[in-house]
Amino acid sequence: MSDPRLVDLTLTDASERIRRRELSPVALAEAVLARIDALEPRINAYTTRVPADVVLEAARAAEREIAGGKWRGPLHGIPAGVKDLIDTAGLRTTYGSGMFPDHVPARDGAMPERLRAAGAVILGKTATHELGKGITTNNYFYGATHNPWNLAHVPGGSSGGSAAALAAGMGPLHVGTDGGGSIRIPAAFCGVVGYKPTRGLLSNRGQFGNGNVSYSVPGPLARTVRDAALVGQALAGFDPEYAFSRPGPPPDLLADLDAGVRRLRVGVSPDFLAAEPDPPVRAAYDATLARLASLGAEIVELRMPHHASVMHAIGVAFATEGDVQLAALAGDRPRVFSPAVTRMQEGGRAPDVAMCVRAIQERARIEQDYAAAFLAADVLVLPTVPVTALRIDADEIAATLRCVAYTGAANLTGMPAVALPAGGADGLPVSVQICAPVAADALALRVAAALEQAAPEHRTRIPTL
């Protein structure tokens, strides 16, 4: 009989207990598998699961290695989910699409490859919005994923399965991808930590088989900021097969994590709030800024004159780079799309050369705004999204326009961003995000950790299910 309390452990706690041989990776895997068995019919967080006997054998192998003195590091023996946009060797990868229902890649993408090398135990593929093109994970082909805080609401997207599984205790580690907010929006809706790294810090090889797009990156969803930093540290590193990979050793994401925010300049802007946040979100945001000031930070107001261009620029990136990537992957397969994605593709104007040039110029102006902002401020703080989790039957298109206006700039500029809880409203989580200059991931994590340590509103909780 597995111990159900083990699913409440943070990754950091579980890892340390495994390292000290106070916790068996097999016992942890058994507890997580039991939790998945109990909740998966209601949550639908996994599109494909690794058979239980395979999971347990991997956990036993980790236990044998650790007992033999071959501890590989903090992910050794930790159960992990991988978003279904990322290739996994020998394990079905559908990309949330009706075109790939039986697709089994021959090779791991970079993230599962590094998870396996670090000794993690892969549980399966977590649900994604179709082709990553949405913020709900209402998947036409594989069913809707439900928010553990309220099953009538969405978990966010497109890494919705990752966030829902994490929030529900179905594994302490999940790797998602973020192309326009796809880690941070689910983290916000499910009340967990979502870390979108600097572009190139973690390799995106293997997303849709390739991953060489300028706006999307992989990253962890976790229960604590320290967990997210630990995973980022373990999975970072140069990959010569990934066009945007950053050469050189990765930064230390953990050394200054507890250094606090005293004398840091925190930038805010009314331009961030042009898509007016709902009152509970605005109240939580204002409370967060007041808390940062009480911790010794200086609040600096800035203007971001090109913020209104974010939606158009990120939309063109998806419609050009993303569609070229998808066409190469699909090859001569029949094009099978859900009605929603069909309407999306038919309703939008295909980018022509003039539109692409305009988007390049918009992106340059947005990058310029952020470069100037980071001369006046060390970090920027804004709501992760202006709403709480939508009902499953809500108007997704209108909500997408509001939400991606808050998250898309980090994808266009390549800067890191950390989403973390900031309280709740009507039983659903509220979230804020910390953005930092490119390659200053440790600083964004440090500010998030200071908030997490300062108040319970900024800590994750496991919902009652």
C-alpha positions in Angstrom: 0.0 0.0 0.0 1.5 3.3 -1.1 1.7 6.3 1.3 -0.7 9.0 -0.2 1.1 11.7 1.8 4.1 11.4 -0.5 2.3 13.2 -3.3 2.4 16.3 -1.2 6.2 16.5 -1.2 7.9 19.3 -3.1 10.5 18.1 -5.6 13.2 19.6 -3.4 12.0 17.7 -0.3 11.6 14.4 -2.2 15.0 14.8 -3.9 16.8 15.4 -0.6 15.1 12.4 1.0 15.9 10.2 -1.9 19.6 11.3 -1.8 19.8 10.5 1.9 18.0 7.2 1.2 15.2 8.1 3.5 12.7 7.8 0.7 12.5 5.1 -1.9 12.0 6.2 -5.5 9.7 3.2 -5.8 7.5 4.3 -2.9 7.3 7.8 -4.5 6.4 6.4 -7.9 3.8 4.1 -6.4 2.1 7.0 -4.6 2.1 9.1 -7.7 0.7 6.3 -9.9 -2.0 5.7 -7.3 -2.9 9.4 -7.4 -3.0 9.4 -11.2 -5.2 6.3 -11.2 -7.6 8.0 -8.7 -7.9 11.4 -10.4 -7.1 11.0 -14.1 -10.6 10.0 -15.1 -11.8 13.4 -13.8 -8.8 15.6 -14.7 -7.7 14.1 -18.1 -4.2 15.5 -17.6 -2.3 12.7 -19.5 -2.8 11.9 -23.2 -0.4 8.9 -23.0 0.8 7.1 -19.9 3.9 5.0 -19.5 2.7 1.5 -18.3 2.9 1.2 -14.5 5.4 -1.7 -14.6 7.8 0.3 -16.8 7.6 3.3 -14.4 8.2 1.1 -11.4 11.1 -0.7 -13.1 12.7 2.7 -13.8 12.2 3.7 -10.2 13.8 0.4 -9.0 16.7 1.1 -11.3 17.2 4.6 -9.8 17.0 3.1 -6.3 19.7 0.5 -7.1 22.0 3.2 -8.6 21.6 5.4 -5.5 22.1 2.5 -3.1 25.3 1.8 -5.1 26.6 5.3 -4.6 25.7 6.6 -8.1 23.4 9.4 -7.3 23.1 11.4 -10.5 21.7 14.6 -9.0 18.5 16.2 -7.7 16.2 14.7 -10.4 17.3 11.1 -9.8 14.3 9.0 -9.0 11.8 11.9 -9.4 8.6 11.1 -11.4 8.2 13.5 -14.3 5.6 14.4 -16.9 6.5 15.7 -20.4 4.2 17.9 -22.5 2.8 16.1 -25.5 4.4 18.7 -27.9 7.8 17.3 -27.1 9.1 14.1 -28.8 9.7 11.1 -26.6 11.5 8.0 -28.0 9.2 5.0 -28.0 6.3 6.8 -26.4 3.4 8.1 -28.3 3.6 11.9 -29.1 0.4 13.3 -30.6 1.1 17.1 -30.4 -2.5 17.2 -29.4 -3.4 16.8 -33.0 -5.7 14.5 -35.0 -2.9 14.1 -37.6 -0.6 12.2 -35.2 -2.8 9.9 -33.1 -0.3 7.0 -33.4 2.9 8.9 -33.8 5.9 7.3 -31.9 9.1 9.2 -32.3 12.4 7.4 -32.7 14.4 9.9 -30.7 13.9 11.9 -27.6 13.7 15.7 -27.7 16.3 17.5 -25.6 14.2 17.8 -22.4 13.2 14.1 -22.1 16.7 13.1 -23.1 18.1 15.2 -20.3 15.5 14.1 -17.8 16.5 10.5 -18.5 20.2 11.3 -18.2 19.5 13.0 -14.8 17.7 9.8 -13.6 14.2 11.1 -13.7 11.3 8.6 -14.1 9.0 9.6 -17.0 5.4 9.0 -16.2 3.9 10.0 -19.6 2.8 12.7 -21.9 0.7 15.5 -20.5 -2.2 17.0 -22.4 -1.8 20.0 -24.6 -4.0 22.3 -26.6 -4.1 21.1 -30.2 -0.7 22.0 -31.8 -0.2 24.4 -28.9 -2.6 26.8 -30.5 -4.7 27.9 -27.5 -5.0 28.8 -23.8 -7.6 26.2 -22.6 -6.5 22.6 -23.4 -10.0 21.9 -24.5 -8.7 19.3 -26.9 -11.1 18.3 -29.7 -9.4 14.9 -30.3 -8.4 13.8 -26.8 -10.9 15.5 -24.6 -10.9 18.6 -22.3 -8.5 18.8 -19.4 -10.1 20.1 -16.2 -8.8 22.5 -13.6 -8.3 20.7 -10.2 -9.6 23.8 -8.4 -12.9 23.6 -10.2 -13.6 20.9 -12.8 -16.0 23.2 -14.7 -13.0 25.4 -15.5 -10.0 25.1 -17.8 -6.5 24.6 -16.6 -5.0 27.0 -19.1 -3.0 26.2 -22.2 -1.2 25.0 -24.0 0.6 23.2 -21.2 -2.7 22.6 -19.4 -2.1 18.9 -18.7 1.2 19.7 -17.0 -0.3 22.4 -14.7 -3.4 20.3 -13.9 -1.3 17.2 -13.1 1.1 19.2 -10.9 -1.7 21.0 -9.0 -3.6 17.7 -8.4 -0.5 16.0 -7.0 0.1 13.8 -10.0 3.8 14.1 -10.0 6.2 16.8 -8.5 7.9 17.7 -11.8 6.4 18.6 -15.2 8.1 20.1 -18.3 6.0 22.3 -20.6 6.6 24.7 -23.4 5.9 28.4 -23.6 5.4 30.0 -27.0 3.1 32.9 -26.0 2.4 32.2 -22.4 1.8 28.4 -22.5 3.7 27.7 -19.3 2.7 30.8 -17.4 -1.1 30.9 -18.3 -1.7 27.3 -17.0 0.5 28.1 -13.9 -1.7 31.1 -13.2 -5.0 29.2 -13.7 -3.9 26.2 -11.6 -2.1 28.1 -8.8 1.5 26.7 -9.4 4.9 28.1 -10.3 5.7 28.4 -14.0 9.2 29.3 -15.2 9.7 30.5 -18.8 13.5 30.6 -19.2 15.6 32.9 -21.3 15.5 31.7 -24.9 18.3 29.3 -25.5 19.0 28.4 -21.8 17.1 25.1 -22.2 17.1 23.3 -25.5 13.8 23.2 -27.4 15.0 20.5 -29.8 12.2 18.0 -30.2 9.2 20.3 -30.1 7.2 19.2 -33.1 10.3 17.2 -34.0 12.4 20.3 -34.5 12.0 23.2 -32.1 14.0 25.9 -34.0 11.5 28.7 -33.6 12.4 32.1 -32.1 9.5 32.4 -29.7 8.9 29.1 -27.9 11.0 27.6 -25.1 10.6 24.6 -22.8 10.5 25.1 -19.0 9.3 23.6 -15.7 6.1 23.9 -13.9 6.7 23.2 -10.2 5.3 23.6 -6.7 7.9 26.1 -5.4 10.3 28.6 -6.9 13.2 26.6 -5.6 11.8 23.5 -7.4 11.6 25.4 -10.6 15.1 26.8 -10.3 16.5 23.4 -9.4 14.9 21.9 -12.6 16.1 24.7 -14.8 19.6 24.3 -13.4 19.5 20.5 -14.0 18.2 20.7 -17.6 20.1 23.8 -18.9 23.1 23.7 -21.2 24.2 24.2 -24.7 22.8 22.0 -27.5 24.5 22.4 -30.9 21.4 21.0 -32.6 19.2 23.8 -31.4 19.6 27.0 -33.4 18.9 29.4 -30.4 21.0 27.5 -27.8 23.2 29.8 -25.7 26.9 28.7 -25.7 28.9 28.6 -22.5 28.1 27.3 -19.1 24.6 28.0 -17.7 24.1 30.5 -14.9 23.8 29.5 -11.3 20.0 29.7 -10.6 20.2 28.8 -7.0 23.1 30.6 -5.4 21.3 33.9 -4.7 17.8 32.5 -4.6 17.3 33.7 -1.0 19.0 37.1 -1.3 15.7 39.1 -1.2 14.6 42.2 -2.9 16.0 45.0 -0.8 17.2 48.0 -3.0 16.0 46.3 -6.2 14.1 48.5 -8.6 10.7 47.0 -9.6 9.3 48.4 -12.8 5.5 48.7 -13.4 3.7 50.3 -16.3 0.1 51.3 -17.0 0.6 50.0 -20.5 0.8 46.5 -19.2 -2.8 46.9 -17.9 -4.3 48.1 -21.2 -6.3 44.9 -21.3 -7.9 45.9 -17.9 -7.5 43.1 -15.3 -10.6 41.8 -13.5 -10.9 43.5 -10.0 -9.7 40.5 -8.0 -6.6 40.2 -10.2 -5.9 44.0 -9.9 -6.3 43.8 -6.1 -3.8 40.9 -5.9 -1.4 42.7 -8.2 -1.6 45.9 -6.1 -1.1 43.9 -2.9 2.0 42.2 -4.5 3.6 45.6 -5.3 2.9 46.8 -1.8 4.5 43.7 -0.4 7.6 44.2 -2.5 7.9 47.7 -1.3 7.6 46.5 2.3 10.4 44.1 1.6 12.7 47.0 0.6 12.2 47.2 -3.2 11.7 50.5 -5.0 8.6 50.7 -7.3 9.4 52.6 -10.5 6.7 53.5 -13.1 7.6 53.2 -16.7 6.0 53.6 -20.1 6.0 50.8 -22.7 4.9 52.7 -25.8 4.8 49.7 -28.2 3.0 47.2 -25.9 -0.1 47.3 -28.0 1.9 45.6 -30.8 2.6 42.4 -28.8 -0.5 40.5 -30.0 0.1 41.2 -33.7 3.8 40.4 -33.5 3.4 37.1 -31.7 0.5 36.1 -34.0 2.7 36.5 -37.0 5.5 34.5 -35.4 3.0 31.6 -34.8 1.6 31.9 -38.4 5.0 31.9 -40.1 7.6 30.1 -38.1 5.1 27.8 -36.4 3.3 26.8 -39.6 6.5 26.2 -41.5 7.6 23.9 -38.7 4.3 22.1 -38.7 4.3 21.7 -42.5 7.7 20.1 -42.4 6.6 17.7 -39.6 3.3 16.7 -41.3 4.8 16.1 -44.7 2.2 14.3 -46.9 -0.2 13.5 -44.0 -3.8 14.6 -44.6 -4.4 17.9 -42.8 -6.7 17.1 -39.9 -7.8 20.0 -37.7 -10.5 20.6 -35.2 -13.3 23.0 -36.1 -11.7 25.6 -33.8 -8.3 25.5 -35.4 -9.9 25.3 -38.8 -11.8 28.6 -38.1 -8.6 30.1 -36.7 -6.7 29.4 -39.9 -9.4 30.3 -42.3 -10.4 33.4 -40.4 -7.0 35.0 -40.3 -5.1 36.6 -43.1 -2.1 34.6 -44.2 1.0 36.7 -43.5 2.5 38.2 -46.7 5.9 39.8 -47.0 4.7 43.2 -46.0 3.0 41.8 -42.8 6.1 39.9 -41.9 8.3 43.0 -42.3 5.8 45.0 -40.1 6.0 42.3 -37.5 9.8 42.3 -37.5 9.7 46.0 -37.0 7.1 45.7 -34.2 9.2 43.1 -32.5 12.3 45.3 -32.7 10.4 48.2 -31.1 9.1 45.9 -28.3 12.6 44.7 -27.6 13.8 48.3 -27.6 11.1 49.2 -25.0 12.2 46.4 -22.7 15.9 47.2 -23.1 15.1 50.8 -22.1 12.9 49.6 -19.2 15.7 47.4 -17.8 18.0 50.5 -17.6 15.5 52.0 -15.2 14.4 48.8 -13.4 16.0 45.6 -12.4 12.8 43.5 -12.9 9.3 44.1 -14.1 6.2 42.9 -12.3 2.7 42.5 -13.8 -0.3 40.2 -13.5 0.4 36.9 -15.3 -3.1 37.1 -16.9 -5.9 39.5 -16.3 -8.5 36.9 -15.4 -9.0 33.7 -13.4 -9.5 30.3 -15.1 -12.2 30.4 -17.7 -15.2 28.1 -17.6 -14.7 25.2 -20.1 -17.6 26.7 -22.2 -16.3 30.3 -22.3 -15.3 32.3 -25.3 -11.7 31.3 -25.8 -10.8 33.7 -28.6 -11.6 36.8 -26.6 -9.8 35.5 -23.5 -6.7 34.6 -25.6 -6.4 38.2 -26.8 -6.6 39.5 -23.3 -4.2 36.9 -21.8 -1.5 36.8 -24.4 -1.2 40.6 -24.3 0.2 40.0 -20.8 2.5 37.1 -21.6 3.6 37.4 -25.2 6.3 40.0 -24.8 8.6 37.6 -22.9 8.4 35.3 -26.0 9.2 38.1 -28.4 12.1 39.4 -26.4 13.5 36.1 -25.2 13.5 37.4 -21.6 12.8 35.1 -18.6 9.6 35.2 -16.7 8.3 33.5 -13.6 4.6 33.1 -12.7 3.7 32.4 -9.2 0.5 32.4 -7.1 -0.9 35.7 -5.6 -4.0 34.6 -3.8 -7.3 33.6 -5.2 -10.9 34.7 -6.0 -14.0 32.6 -5.9 -12.0 29.4 -5.3 -9.7 29.9 -8.3 -6.0 31.0 -8.2 -4.7 34.5 -9.1 -1.1 35.0 -10.3 1.6 37.5 -10.9 4.8 37.3 -13.0 8.3 38.5 -12.6 10.2 39.4 -15.8 14.0 40.1 -15.9 16.5 41.0 -18.6 17.7 38.3 -21.0 20.0 35.8 -19.1 19.0 37.2 -15.7 16.9 34.2 -14.9 18.4 34.0 -11.4 17.1 37.5 -10.7 13.5 36.7 -11.7 13.6 33.6 -9.6 15.1 35.5 -6.7 12.3 38.0 -6.6 9.7 35.3 -7.0 11.3 33.4 -4.1 11.2 36.5 -1.9 7.5 36.8 -2.4 6.9 33.1 -1.9 8.7 33.3 1.4 7.0 36.5 2.5 3.3 35.5 2.3 1.1 32.4 2.0 -0.7 34.1 -0.9 2.4 33.4 -3.0 2.7 29.7 -2.2 1.1 26.8 -4.0 -1.6 24.7 -2.4 -3.0 21.3 -3.4 -6.8 21.5 -4.0 -9.1 19.1 -2.3 -10.4 16.6 -4.8 
